């Protein structure tokens, strides 16, 4: 399963980068944790929102 997750993540990253998005290691690690069920969907959403706000300079 780990191999299929890694392959899917590489493909998704390449697709996003072709579309002009920058995928950082912290984003990759967050998605990996969610896919491997290390964190809940709720935890994923909270952290994704935090990262988005951090990027916008809106740390709360």
C-alpha positions in Angstrom: 0.0 0.0 0.0 2.9 2.4 0.8 4.1 2.1 -2.8 0.7 2.9 -4.2 0.4 5.9 -1.9 3.9 7.2 -2.9 3.1 6.7 -6.6 -0.2 8.5 -6.3 1.4 11.4 -4.4 4.2 11.8 -7.0 1.6 11.9 -9.8 -0.5 14.4 -7.9 2.5 16.6 -7.1 3.6 16.6 -10.7 0.1 17.5 -11.9 -0.1 20.4 -9.4 3.3 21.7 -10.3 2.4 21.6 -14.0 -0.6 23.8 -13.1 1.7 26.3 -11.4 1.3 25.3 -7.8 4.3 24.9 -5.5 4.1 21.7 -3.3 6.3 21.9 -0.2 7.4 19.0 1.9 5.1 20.1 4.8 2.1 19.7 2.4 3.3 16.4 1.2 3.8 15.1 4.7 0.3 16.2 5.8 -1.3 14.4 2.9 0.8 11.3 3.5 -0.4 11.3 7.2 -4.0 11.5 6.1 -3.7 8.8 3.5 -2.0 6.5 5.9 -4.7 7.2 8.5 -2.2 8.6 11.0 -4.5 11.6 11.4 -8.3 12.0 11.1 -10.0 13.9 8.3 -10.8 16.6 10.9 -7.2 16.9 11.9 -6.2 17.1 8.3 -8.6 20.0 7.6 -7.5 21.9 10.6 -3.8 21.6 9.7 -4.5 22.4 6.0 -6.4 25.5 7.0 -3.6 26.5 9.3 -1.0 26.1 6.5 -3.2 28.1 4.2 -3.5 30.9 6.7 0.2 30.8 7.4 0.9 31.2 3.7 -1.4 34.3 3.6 0.4 35.8 6.6 -2.8 35.5 8.6 -1.5 33.5 11.6 -4.1 33.3 14.3 
